[in-house]
């Protein structure tokens, strides 16, 4: 296996190093090869540096829409044939979109590497973007929005948090975007988006698994080499003023009966040291049933049905979102008081050596698990190159976490996790629901 089990040697996880080779094609496409013959599979993946933050305020949802649209077919893959080709050749494929990037991948038996490379080159070189595809996927995306957001209990939390946390940055809208914007868009606008962002020089190609390097390079050149370089994408910079006083917001959800407390803090770019310190703080406070908040508020005081948090790490800014479901006669304000008490403890005192070591062990395990499959390694190689600008973090990021001190944990908590620096969202049942 490429990654051995973690061996805790003096508190440091010893995982087998991820080896890789990287180079550029003449058209600017970055290529990363990771050879792992332990299983007869190969991953072909392409990550494009385009996400919902690259949209305009009146045309949101384009990046996610393309994740769907580019499975419609190409000049050489008939409409509706993409999935059939993959499954009939023993493969699986998928794609996902974030605010920062769009990622496509196939996993095939290793004897089908050429097929995977051809298909991804077709997506890039010969996409068919026409009215029937746009109309079809428009309905698919609308159904996704209904089922995953509008009709799902607590489904719009992230949407509401983002629109309150960001004023200037495109992070203020959701990745799925506005259906009104997609309806208003012309076919020419979709084609222009594709031409601008789906270029070889705005992408990284990763091949990971069981393959022969020389052959892989020949096929990569054959299928991707002829694709023309695109215009250089100039990324805009959007700065947010610091949050200096508490933002209060209320959202009524017709799908729920129990109100939810949401407290969200804006955090710095995931590339920063402070963001990694906040990862440790998040784990300490709210990661799982052994965390401080869960043990205190759910187990001991029985004030909440659930308490938890999500760290939303992004290329430009992030968010640390704590949420809780009050139980019985307890209110959201009661949960917030308990949460604040635990935050103040971190800001005032150093966490114990025992808790610190437990955190390090947790992150050691996460580091090993993140690279425990060839699919995980492929995505991490793409991510660290494209979004972090340092592919070597796939092997070295754990050292950054180990270098964080208890004093830094205290100081970073003081810097970011204060009552005047957050959004307090009352996420409540709709009034109509309350009368039913």
Order of alpha helices (4+ residues) and beta strands (2+ residues): beta-beta-beta-beta-beta-alpha-alpha-beta-beta-alpha-alpha-alpha-alpha-alpha-beta-alpha-beta-beta-alpha-beta-beta-alpha-alpha-alpha-alpha-alpha-beta-alpha
